[in-house]
Amino acid sequence: MLNNVGATDRLIRVLFGSVLLYLGLGLYGGSTLGIVLTVMAIIALLSGLFGSCILYSLLGINTSKTS
């Protein structure tokens, strides 16, 4: 798997994903908005944890110092 997400970008994704997960499961749980926020949170958390982003690959973006 290609690592194309840098350390700062990964940290931002994990923090953003955590906030979205809180909103999706906590505040808007059981609603359509809650489901959408939870799915977005899972995508952000996984890309932050694994250091790979499919959209970055398609656009040719690499924020990682090691390629």
ZIQUIBEL-V342922 format. One record per pair of residues at least 24 apart in sequence whose ideal C-beta (glycine too) atoms are under 8 Angstrom apart, sorted by the first residue. I is the first residue (numbers start at 0). GAP is how many residues later the second one is. D is the distance in whole Angstrom. If there is no record, write none. Layout:
# ZIQUIBEL-V342922
((I & GAP & D) (I & GAP & D))
This chain:
# ZIQUIBEL-V342922
((0 & 49 & 7) (0 & 51 & 5) (1 & 50 & 6) (1 & 55 & 6) (2 & 48 & 5) (2 & 49 & 6) (2 & 61 & 5) (2 & 63 & 7) (2 & 64 & 8) (3 & 47 & 8) (3 & 48 & 6) (3 & 49 & 6) (3 & 52 & 5) (3 & 53 & 6) (3 & 57 & 7) (3 & 58 & 5) (3 & 59 & 7) (3 & 60 & 6) (3 & 63 & 8) (4 & 42 & 6) (4 & 43 & 7) (4 & 46 & 5) (4 & 47 & 6) (4 & 48 & 5) (4 & 51 & 7) (4 & 58 & 6) (4 & 59 & 6) (5 & 57 & 4) (5 & 58 & 5) (5 & 59 & 6) (7 & 55 & 8) (8 & 39 & 8) (8 & 54 & 5) (9 & 38 & 5) (9 & 39 & 8) (9 & 41 & 6) (10 & 37 & 7) (11 & 36 & 8) (12 & 31 & 5) (12 & 32 & 7) (12 & 34 & 6) (12 & 35 & 3) (13 & 30 & 8) (13 & 31 & 6) (13 & 34 & 4) (13 & 35 & 7) (15 & 28 & 5) (16 & 24 & 5) (16 & 25 & 7) (16 & 26 & 8) (16 & 27 & 3) (16 & 28 & 4) (16 & 31 & 6) (17 & 27 & 7) (19 & 24 & 6) (20 & 24 & 7))
